[in-house]
Amino acid sequence: MLDATELHQTDDLLNPVGPAGKSLKMAARFCGAGWTRYITCGSTCGILALLAACPGHGGRILVSRASHQSVLHAAMLLDLQIGWIEASLWPELYSDDSVPQPLLPQVGVADFRRAVASFGSYDAVFLTSPDYYGSCAQIKEIADEAHAVGAVVLVDEAHGAHLALGSEFLPASAMRQNADACVQSAHKTLPALTPASLLHVSESAIANGRIDPGTVNAMLKIFHTSSPSFLIAASIEVSLDWLKYSGHGFIKQQMLNIEWLGQNLAGVVQVTGTAVTKPNCADRDPLRIMMTMPDAISAADINLKLQGQNIDVEMSDLRRLILIPAIDQTRQEYLLLAEALRSIIDGLPEHVLYSTAKNEGKSSIAETEASWRQIMCRKPNMILQASQLMPGLMKTEQIDVSQSVGRVSARAVVPYPPGIPLLWPGEHIDAEILALITALRQNGVGLTGIEHEMVTVLV
Ligand SMILES: Cc1ncc(COP(=O)(O)O)c(C=O)c1O
């Protein structure tokens, strides 16, 4: 009988006194945290509970546009005042021309300082690190400055549960860079069941009174299911045990495999995996494989073709495939991937390889990509406060997307993947954003929030 929930024998995940308490203490110790909870309904739930506890209702929070939508959902529920960080670290992070840049910007300490200068006092800074592309924010430097003014640093480490290992090959985890709390999706990068996740509060945040674990626990009781799956919770314990005892060897093996993949595919696609970044910048997760296609080739098309050969790619944007290797992925599987990619690209007709989409009257992949990046780096032009944006509170109407310039979006419009909103609810729609929406759709990127050519806007 595996499908147990909270029984006398299993303990209570949010009032742990028995085996769950022991397991949580071991997890906290291994992950370098002062207090840990298992979450059996995803980092989404952890982010909501964390922000509800700290900074809590009405708090002032700095956040980058390239954040998961749960942050805005928390802001709507909690009337958080958002100061947007214009992130731009990527030019420095990927300053070596031979390393292709990712789509999303990442937050460096200079971006953070600019945001503080324009927003004024703040209670919390919320960072996403590593992001979908494996780029990391400058957490430690930002934490030093935030702590000096009594603010907290919260990290969405959904993509970095494996960093808990503390390996010399991996960037330091948020807990080891002085963040006050973080949320990790064990199900993304560890062998844990979906949607197994963890929430950690650091020892120093507790000791200095910056975060009260009791309040976080109380908020988890509001946002978490009262029937957590112990199967999912147990898979977190097992995956951390695995990481502790076998992680080093497997991670090293994956790094060798990724390096091999890059060499094997040289001249076909550019593989950024183990390539390391520049001094003075946060690191990049070497286990996040980013494959950059030659100019005229659509990564979305290649992704579809790979799926046809039973190869699952985590996501594609216009130019890149992002792959998350299973921790025990074999060299034979890397070989299959390399062969499949090579044969797909070799098999593309000449006109695909050497023409650009522009010749067919569309925006080229390169132009669309540049505009997408530029929009991700800037602040959204928000017309309303987050708390005014709760679905049901606003009077809305549906209009043709082509007529939407000058209106205010009532829903998020999200390219999927990577799932980072292009338009936030409450954001003014300008001509540049509409042009990007059009170009993305022409280039095969699916967008949620647009149905039958209609978008929902405020009346
Ligand atoms: C950056 C980031 N944060 C948070 C989440 C939410 O994580 P979960 O699926 O565990 O709820 C995701 C999901 O893809 C994500 O990419």
Ligand as a Chemical Component Dictionary entry (heavy atoms), coordinates in Angstrom:
data_LIG
# 
_chem_comp.id                   LIG 
_chem_comp.type                 NON-POLYMER 
_chem_comp.pdbx_formal_charge   0 
_chem_comp.three_letter_code    LIG 
# 
loop_
_chem_comp_atom.comp_id 
_chem_comp_atom.atom_id 
_chem_comp_atom.alt_atom_id 
_chem_comp_atom.type_symbol 
_chem_comp_atom.charge 
_chem_comp_atom.model_Cartn_x 
_chem_comp_atom.model_Cartn_y 
_chem_comp_atom.model_Cartn_z 
_chem_comp_atom.pdbx_ordinal 
LIG C1 C1 C 0 11.251 29.110 -12.682 1  
LIG C2 C2 C 0 10.093 28.286 -12.185 2  
LIG N1 N1 N 0 9.595  28.537 -10.975 3  
LIG C3 C3 C 0 8.564  27.830 -10.469 4  
LIG C4 C4 C 0 7.964  26.834 -11.200 5  
LIG C5 C5 C 0 6.830  26.068 -10.597 6  
LIG O1 O1 O 0 7.288  24.814 -10.188 7  
LIG P1 P1 P 0 6.331  23.568 -9.904  8  
LIG O2 O2 O 0 6.015  22.954 -11.232 9  
LIG O3 O3 O 0 7.159  22.648 -9.045  10 
LIG O4 O4 O 0 5.112  24.063 -9.213  11 
LIG C6 C6 C 0 8.439  26.553 -12.490 12 
LIG C7 C7 C 0 7.794  25.517 -13.301 13 
LIG O5 O5 O 0 8.121  25.242 -14.418 14 
LIG C8 C8 C 0 9.530  27.294 -12.998 15 
LIG O6 O6 O 0 10.034 27.062 -14.231 16 
# 
loop_
_chem_comp_bond.comp_id 
_chem_comp_bond.atom_id_1 
_chem_comp_bond.atom_id_2 
_chem_comp_bond.value_order 
_chem_comp_bond.pdbx_ordinal 
LIG C1 C2 SING 1  
LIG C2 N1 SING 2  
LIG C2 C8 DOUB 3  
LIG N1 C3 DOUB 4  
LIG C3 C4 SING 5  
LIG C4 C5 SING 6  
LIG C4 C6 DOUB 7  
LIG C5 O1 SING 8  
LIG O1 P1 SING 9  
LIG P1 O2 DOUB 10 
LIG P1 O3 SING 11 
LIG P1 O4 SING 12 
LIG C6 C7 SING 13 
LIG C6 C8 SING 14 
LIG C7 O5 DOUB 15 
LIG C8 O6 SING 16 
# 
